[in-house]
Amino acid sequence: MTVRMKDIAKELGLSTVTVSKVFNNHTDISPATRERVLRRMRELNYKPSLHARGLATGHSSMIGLIVPDLVHAYFSEVAKSLSQVLRQKGLGLLIADSDEDVELENQEIEQMMRRQVDALIVVSCQPDAQHLRKVQDQDFPLILIDRRFDELKANYVGTDNVLVGDMATEHLINIGRRRIAHICGKNVSTSRDRLTGYRNALARHGIETPKNFVVSRDLGDKFGDTTGREAMQKLLALRTCPDAVFCYNDPAAIGAMNAIISAGLRIPEDIAVIGSGNIRYAESFRVPLSSIEVSSAAMGEEAGKLVFNVIDQKRKTRPKSILIRPKLLVRDSSVRGAKHGTESSGS
């Protein structure tokens, strides 16, 4: 039979309020009463109803996370790191996959809010901040990760993506490449900023590239390897073929490398490749992949710390923006014989 809080209270001759205060660690309970209640809870292996506790405290002890694609290793690793941090304070994690679909993301946001999660973390595929602003207007704790909106002042954990694009392109220039193409994702801040960084590095070195050297693909996260391969095939069909390619993320880079190898070309001798994200096993591919690392573990950890801050604060504070520093990891896809995982920090 399920043991309820009021059963313990009746057995000990106490009020349910007193037992509840003991469980929630209130300070206005005597040490003797606290010990009596805790001992009996242990003896009965009492497990409180989280729903009931939420009604009493106004907290569900659950955090919502919405990502565009859980199959993408980067987002699943962020979720793992975030869950580990939340667990330390007894918080659980509800995860939803928006499938890179705006309407589905909106539905998942509404579902999370109806479930009364204590905070909502979103890697958004929205074209603008309109729907997310409605979340904030309801004073619902909101944290954006990876992707941001210039017009929305919200808590954010991410990186300097202009620097990511600049670092990747600068590396390709430094190894002597001049015909550098870029495979970018859909119109989200991460992709836009990395494209800006790519163009900044080329301009700084006075390198001009044809407009068709930039290939944009939809669903860059959901089907990154497929869209990366298709984009690389377009580049390979050009009259003047690139001698290097910077890919918006690692899945796109994997697809690009598959297309290059299928065309009978060599990596990096004919075409050097660099991605972004440094997903797990990147150094174990047929050709180990150079990448700009933005630590998924650090992303999840910082998002977890920000959760504690937003749910504990007694009054509204200025939103925080936390940037994870990117690192260049050089492997065989750009420099043959490179010591795997050679690092260089962005300046």
Protein Blocks (a to p, Z undefined) as FASTA:
>chain_A
ZZdfklmmmmnopafklmmmmmnopakbcfklmmmmmmmmmmnopacdfklmmmmnopah
iacdddfblklmklmmmmmmmmmmmmmnopacddddeklpaklmmmmmmmmmmnopabdc
dddfbfbfklmmmmmmnopacddehiacfklccddddddfklmmmmmmmmmmmnopabdc
dddddddfklmmmmmmmmmmmmmnopacdfklpccdehklmmmmmmmmmmmmmmmmpmbd
cfbdcdfblklmmmmmmmmmmnopacfklpccddehjaghklmgmbacddddddfklmmm
mmmmmmmmmmmpmbdcddddddddddddddfklmghiaehiacddZZ
